[in-house]
Amino acid sequence: MVLQSSLKNCFQLSCILRTPKAGFRSTTCGSLIIQSISNDVYQNLAVEDWIHDHVNLENRQVLFLWRNSPAVVIGRHQNPWQECNLRLLRQKSIKLARRRSGGGTVYHDLGNINLTFFTTRKKYERMENLKLVVKALKALRPQLDVHVTDRYDILLDRQYKISGTAAKLGRTTAYHHCTLLCNADKFVLSSVLKSPYKGLKSNATPSVPASVKNLFEEDPSLTCELLLDAIAEEYATQHHIDHHITLINPADETVLPGISNKTKELQTWEWVYGKTPKFSVSTCFNMVYKDSVLDVKVDMDVKHGRIEVCNIDLPEQWLPPALCSELVKSLVGSKFCPNEITMLATTLLRMCPQDDELHNRWNLLCENMVMLM
């Protein structure tokens, strides 16, 4: 498989991709295989958006190959607090992204590859795409026991999920994307995709847990590079095009005008968290203070990622009623976010009397509130 990355190739790619909507005109027909040189999840998701919005797919199809540094990617209609361990993500500096397609939550790292198949809506056929992937795997390693299920997953040895799938159907264009586990960190995967948050009630689309396995565990000679080449070659064969993978830089505005704005939008709190469907939190926690164990009950409604209704039931006289009331009042309208709550608690603490006992109690309550997020 030949990888092209010359300036001449970039110019050719821009001619292929550009359309009137982007201020250019389509100049060629035929399918195209492109691969991102970036491992940034936001940039790669932005490329998907850009191709979906700008490329005329009437006379061509596009296969987009990409890999990400550690990231958790949730579906368009999912709740991140319900789907993953946000505290662990922050500790490990793992990015959280929300894609524009539906489906469930997935963990990405450099041991996982991503494939996006772009077509017109009329030609959209995810089963055929997955069969193409299976055929490529079989051609590469005939001994592999892999097959596609009715749920559009790819299973290894009839029980282990190695590929999940999701799609976005536009008015005239569509894309289907899937993952493929080669040598991902399964310990991190299972840890970050386990929500520790209690008392959440949501109508958001839940993920369906599954047993997973890396292809590397079945055959240690397999690498992401081998898999990418095999899939690209099978795609080229089926679409009667040259076996070339064209490298693309998701930050290149000359090829993808407007891509930077798409990338920035995908990184915003308003998109990642604010698009979460409305949910409620009803939970209790214990606070150990000196020789006492205190029960605290918290009820909140969260809409667009912001606290809409809040009630905190504290033991009587544990905090001055006015201070507790001010906390509840300040929480309403705030982001359901540990950083924002910490800042809010610090600001309110300055209003407290200079009383060490009161300050200690206040800090303990706020620390526990932050743990809810």
N, C-alpha and C positions, 0 to 999 in steps of 0.2 A: 504494500500500500504506500503510495507516495504522499508525503505531506508537503503542501505548497504554502510558502509564507512570504514570497517576494512582494515588492512594491507593485510589480506588474499584476500579480495575482490579486492583490487588494483592490486594484483598480477594476479588474475584471469582475470581482465579487460585487463591488458597488454597482456596477452596471447591471448585474443580474438581479440584485435585490431592490434597486430603486424603482419607485413607482410614482405616478402623478401625485399621489397624496403627499409624498415626501419631497415633491418638487422635481422629480425625475421621471423617466419613462422606462418601461420594461423593454429590454433589447434582446432577450434570448429566451429560448424555451428549454425544457428538459429538467430533470431532477438534479438536486444538488446535495452534497454532503459537506457540512461545516462542523468544525470543532473549536470550542472556546480555548483560548490560551490562559484564561483567568480561572482561578479556583475560588472566586468570591461568589457566594450564593446570590447576593442581590444583583450583581452584574449579570449573572447567567439567567436568572429569572427575567431580568429586564430585556435580554435578547429575545426570549420567548415572546414577551409582550410586543416587542418591536416588529418581529417577523409577522406575528398574528395581525397587527394593526396596519402594516405597510406593504407587505409583499403580495403581489398578484399571483395567486396560486392556481389560476385557471389552466395554465399550460405547463405547470411544473409541480413537483413535490419536493419537500426539503426534509432532510434528516439532520438534526442538531445533536451533537455529542458534547457532553460536558461533565466535569467533576468538580466537587466542592471540598474545601477545607471543612473541618467539623461544623455541622449546622443541623438544626432541627427545622423541618419545613412542615408547616401545618396547612391543611386545606382551606379553601376560601371561606367556608362556613363553620370553622371549628373554634373551640375555646382553648387557648393555650394553657390556662390553669387546669383544665380538665385533662389535657393531653400529655403534659410533660412536667418535669421537675424544674421549674424556673430557677429556683435557688441553686440547684446543681449546675444549670447552664451558666449562671453568672459566675459561680466559683471556678468553672473550667474554661471560662471565656469562649463558650460555644454560642454561635449566633443563632437567633431565632428569626425565621422568615415565614411570611404568609404568602402562598402562591395564589394565582387567580383561578386555578382549576379547583374542582371539588375533591372528594376522596379523603383519605386518612393521612395521619401524621407519619413522616419517615425521618430516619436519621441518615445524614450524609457525612461521609469523610472520604479521604482519597482512596479508600479501598472499595468504594461504591461508584458505579458509573451511572450516568443518566442519559436517556435517549428521548428525544422529542420528534415525533412524526407530524409534519405539517401537510395538510391537504385542503381542498375545498370541503365544505360541509357535505356535499353530495358524495364525495369519494372517501369520507371518513370511515375507517374500518379497523377498530382496535384489535380485533381477533386476528386479522391478517398480519398486523404489525407484530403481535406477540409470536405468531407462528414463524415469522421471519427470524425473530431472535432465537427461537428454539432450533430452527434449521441451521442457523449459524453456529450455535453451540454444538450441535450434533456433528457438523462438518469439522469443527475444530477438535472435538473429543467425542468420537462415536460411542464411547462407553457410558457417557453421561445419561442418566435416567431423568429426563426433564420433559414436562408437558404443561400445557395451558389448561387452566380450569375454567368452569363456567363463570366464575367471579372475576375472570381476567387477571388472575395471578399466574406466575410461573412457579411450579413446584419441582423440587429436587427430591429424588427417591420417594415420590408419591406423598411426602408429608412435610417437607421443609420449604418454606416460602423463600424464594430468592429474588422475587420481583413483584413489586406492587405497581398499581396503575391508576392514572387519573386523566381527566380530559377537560378541555374547554371548547364548547361549541358556540361559535359566533354566528352571525346572520348568514355569512357566505363562506367563511373560513373556519377551520377547526384545527386543534392539535391534540394529540394523545401523547402523554409522556409516561415513562416507566423507569424504575430503578433496576439495577442488577448488582447483587452482592457478590463481590469477588473476594476481598480480604478485609472487610470492615471490622472495626473494633466492637465485637458483640457485647463485651462487658459494659462499655460506655453506652452502646445502643440500648441495652435493656435497662440501664440505670436512668438515663435521661427520659426515656419514654414511659416512666412510671410516675404518675401524679401522686404527691404526698398530701394534697390539699383535701380537707374534709368538709363535708356539709355543702358541697356544690350541687346546685340543681340548674340544669341547662337543657335547652332544646337544640343545642349545637350538634352537628354531625359527629357521633363518636367513632373512634377508630376501632377496628376489630383485631384483637390480639392474635398473633400467630407465632408458631415456632419457626425460627429462621436458621439458615445455615449458609456459610460462605462456600462458593465454588472451590476456593483454594483448599478447603478442608477435604473435598472430594478428590482434588488433583492439585498438589502443591506446585506443579509446573505452570499453572495458569496465572496470568497477570492481567491487570486492567488493560494494558496496552494490547495484549493478544486478543482480548475480548472485543475491544473497540474496533480493531482491524478486521476481525472476523465478521462482525455485524455490518460494518461499512462495506465489506466486500460482497456480502450476501445482498445488501440493499442495492449496490451497484449492479449486480448481476440481474436482479429482478426488475430493475428500472432501466436496464440497457444503457448504462452510462459508464464513463471511464472510472477506474478504481482510484479516485483521488479524494483525499480529505483536505478541504480548504481551511486553513487556520484563520480564526477571526478574533480580533481584540474587542471585547465588549465596551471598551472605553473610547473607541475610535469614532468620533463624531463625523469624520469625513465619509465613512462607510455607513454609519448608522446615525444619521442626524436626529438629535433629540434624545439619544439613549441615556445621557447623563441625568436628565430630568426623570426618566422612568426609574433609573436606579435609585435616585434620591427618594422618590415617593415610596418605594418598597422598603426603605429603611426607617421611615417615620413611625413614631409611636402610634399615630392616628391610624396607620394602615395595619401594623403588626398586631396591636392590642385593641385599638379603637373600633375595628371592624368585627370584634367578637359579638356574637348574638347575645341579647340580654340574658343575664343569669342571676341567681341569688346564692347567698352564702348564709347558712344557718348552722352555727357550730358553738361548741363550748370548749374552753381550755382551762387548765389549772395553773394558777400562779402560786409559786412557793415563796413566801415572804416571812423571814425569820422562822418562827416555829409554827406558822399557820399555812394551810393550803386553802386557797380561795378559788371558788368556781365563778367563771365569767362567761356569760352568754352573749353572743354577737349575732345580729341579723342584719344583712345588707342586701340591697338590690343594686345591681351594676348594669348600666346601659351605656353602650359605646365606650366601654372601658372605664367609665367614671361612676363613682358612687352616687346613686340616686336617692336611696333611703338608707338610713343607718340607725340602729338601736344597740346600745351597749348596756347590759344588765350587770351592774357591779354590786358587791356586798355593800350594804348601807353604811354610810359614813366613812367608807374606805378612802374616798377622795371627796373634796368639797363638791357638792352638787353643781355649783356654778361652773367649776372647772371641767367636770365631766360633760356638762351640757355644751360648753364651748367647744370641746373636742368633737362631739357628735355634729354640731352645727358646722364646724370647719371641714369635717370629712365629706359632707354632702357637696357634691360638685367636683371633688378632688379625683385625680386619677387613682385607680386601684393599682397602686404602684409603690413598692417599698421606699424608693428614694423620695417620692413626694410626701409620703406619710412621715418619714423621718424628719424632713425639713419642716413640715407642719408642726410636729411634736416639739421640735427645738424652738420654734417661734413662740408657741404657746407656753413653753416652760419659762420663757423670760417674763411672762406675765404673772408667774406664781410668786407667792411670798418667799423670802429667803429662809426656807425651812428645809433642812436636809432630809428629814423624814418624808416630807411631802414630795420632794424631788425624786427620792429613791422609788417611791410608789408610782409616781408618774412615769418614770423611765421604764419600770418593769411592765407597766400596762402597755406602753407604746412599743416596746420590744416584742411583746406577744402579738400585738396588732400587726406589726410588720411581718411576722412569721406566717400570717394568714395569706400573704401575697407572694 
